[in-house]
Amino acid sequence: MRPKGQAIRAIRSAQNVSIRGLEAATGLNRGYLSRLERGRIREAGEQQVRRVALALGVTHDAITHKEES
């Protein structure tokens, strides 16, 4: 899955959730989350994306690029 880092950051910021708060909610390392938001991770695992989406209360489609067929 290709995450939309800017969307993740925008949603997180709009909800006033810190990167540490997202770390606590997802169990994912904040360094990983930071790289995800900055676009440094081009392909993320489905499980990681779903954990971020669940923590932010959005669908995984809201934070990933549509797959090209």
N, C-alpha and C positions, 0 to 999 in steps of 0.2 A: 504494500500500500504506500502511495506517495502522499505524505502529510502536507497540509497547507499550514506552514509555520506561522505566517502572518495572521491567519484566521484563529489559530490556537491562542496566540498572544492577545489578539483583539478581544476574544471572548473571555479569556482569563482576566484581562484588565477591566473589562466592562463589569465583571462580577466582583471586582475588588479582591481577587484571589492572588496571593503572592506565589512566586515560583516554589517557595518552601511549602506553602499550603497545598499546591498541586502535587508536590512530592509526597506529602503525607497522605493525600487522598488516593493517589495511584500506586504508591509503593515504588515508583520509578525514581531513579537518581536525578537530582536537580540539574546536574551537568548534562545528563542525557536530555532532559526536558528543555533546557536552554538551547542545546544544539538542534533539537527538533524545531523549536520556534524560529531559530535563525536560518533554517533551511540547510543546515549542515548534514542532516540525515535525509537522504533522498528516498530511501526505501525503509519503511519501518514495519515491524511485525504487526500482524493483525491484532494480536492480543494487546500489545502496547497501545495501539491506536484506540481500541475499544475501551481500555482503562481510562485513557485521557478523556474520551467522549463521555463516558459514564460520569466521571468526576465533574465535568463541566455541564452536564445535563443536556447534551446535544447528541444528535445522531452522528455516527462515524462519517457519514456522507458530508456533514457540515465542515469537517476538518481534514478531508482528503480530496485529492484530485480525482476526477472521474477517470476510470480506466479506459484507455483506448482499445478498441477491438481490432 
